[in-house]
Structure formats: C-alpha cells, structure tokens
C-alpha cells in the first residue's frame, strides 16, 4: 500500500504523525483543497512524466500547469506524462496519491518555482485521501529534489 510506503519514509524524519487522513477523497487538487479548507494553489500537485525512458516527478502548485516551452527547454524533450496504468508501477504510488515520499529508486524529483509563493503546501502521502502540511524548506528536505525548475505557469 503506498500510504504505508510514504509513512515509512516520513517516519525516518519523525514526520509520520503529521500525515492527515480524510474520510473523503483528496485525489484531485479541488478535492484536496476542499478537504483541507485551503486554496488550490497550496496543494502540492505531483505530476509524473517520462524523460528519456525514466520516470520523473514534478511537484508544483496545485493551480499551475506545465508550460510546454519551458518544459522542453529544460528537459530537452516534449512533455510526456506517464500513462495512467504505468504510474503506480514506475513511481510506487497510484494516481490520486502520487507524492515524492517513498518512491521507487531512480525516480528523479524536481520542485517547481510555483511552490515558492507559499509558506506551507500540502503534498499527498501515497493515498487518495491523505496529505501533509510542509514548509517549503521541509518539502525540499523530504523530497530530495534534483533541483528547482521553472517549467510551469500559473493561471492569468
């Protein structure tokens, strides 16, 4: 179960008790924002892509979208999301609970600049009804990103 993978990972940092589990779904940005009584942008959405045959995660603000030109300039490839049936197999978490915690070895994580406008954000924790509130420095420590990127855009 991927919630257990995320919990085990966060336990290494003594953060497992900070995970919030909801009686309702938080599988989409909208549902998570509703469950947490917060704005959509504070949901740390984790998107999964395939770059040169390898799985990559981009964690961005919930209201952000991939900017294809920026993505292509950074990754030197067209943005290609993982097929829904590949996500759990390659990442270790199913759609709706994808997060950068307790992921499979070799999956590279990138944090997008859109997150930096918030003091705290809420990434999922491996299930479609969980989240954890983290400061940006905590997210950076726990996600162990390759680097910060600027590959998303916010709504006008």
N, C-alpha and C positions, 0 to 999 in steps of 0.2 A: 504494500500500500504506500503510495507516495507521500501521504501526510506523515507516515511513520519515518520515511527517509528524511523529510525536512526536519521533523522533530529531533531525530538522532543527530543530524548535522548541527542544528541550533543548540543542542544540549552541550556540544563541545565548547560553546561560548556562553553557557549558562543563560540562554535566551529562550529555551523551550517553553518556559512558563508564561512567556509574553504572547504566545500564539493565541489568537482569538478564533473560536469555532462558533459558527452561526447555525441557528435552526432553519435558516433559509439559504438559498443558493447565493454565492458571490462569484459565480463563474464568468460573468461579464463585468466590464467596467461599471456599467449602470447599476447592476445588481449589487456589486461590491460597495459602490458609493452609497446606495440606499441602506444596505446592512450596517455600514459604518457611520451613517449620518454625516457624510462629508462630500466635498465636491469631487467630480470625476477626475480632475487633474491630479489629485493626491493619490489616486490608485496607481501603484507602480506596475504598469502593464508589462508583461514579459512576452516578447514575440520571438518565435523560433524560425530560423532561416537555414538554408543550405548554402554554404560558401565553399567552393572547390571540393565538394563532396563531404564536407564536415559540418556538423551541427553547430550553430551559433545562436546565442540568445542576446537580444537587445532589450534592456529594461528602460522604459520611457514613461513619461507622464501619461496618465490614462486618457487624456483628451488629445494626445499627439498622434500624428500619423507619419508613416515613413515618407520621407521626401526622396523620391526615386533618383533624382540627380545627385543629391548629397550622398545617398547610399552607394550609388555606382562609383562616385569619385573616391569614396573611402575604401570600399571593398574591391573595387575594380571588377565588379560583376553586377549583373542585373539582380534586383531583389527577388528572391525565390523562396517563399515561405515553405516550410515543411508541409507535406500532405498530412491531413488530419490523422490518418492511420499510421503515420511514421513518428508522430510527436512523442508518444509515451515510450516507444521502443528506443528512440535515439536520445531523448532527454532524460527520461526516468520519471516524468510526471505527465499526467493526461491533460488534455485541453481543459481549461477552466481552473486548473490548479498549477499551471506551469510557473515556476519560480527559479531563482538562481541558487537555491539551497538544496543540497543532497542530490545534485545532478550526476549524470554518468560521467565518468572520466573522459577527458578530451574535449568536452563541450566548452567552447570559449564564451565568456560573458563580457558584454560591453554595456556601460551605463551611458544613456543619452543625456545631453545637456539640459533637456526639457525638465528633468527632475530637480535641477538646482534652484528653481524658483520657490521650492517648498522647504520648510523647516523639517517636516516629517512627511513620510509617504507610507503607503500600505501595500507591500507586495503580498501575493498569495503565499500559502505554505504547503503546496502539494495537493490540495484538495479543492473541490468546487464550493467549499463553504468555510474557508479559513483565510486568515490574514495576520500580519504582524505590523505594528507601527514602529518604524525605524527613523532615526535621524539620517541625514544624507551621509555623514561620516560612518555611522553604523552600517548602512547599506553597503557602502564602499568596502568596509572591513569584511562583512559577511559574504558578499557576492564575489569577492576576489576578481574584479574585472581585469581584462587585459588593459583597458584604458577607457577614458571618457571619449565619447564620439558625439558628433553633431550630424545625425542622419535623419532627424525627424523635424516635423514642422507642427506648430500649434495652430488651432483654428483662428481665422482672422477676427 
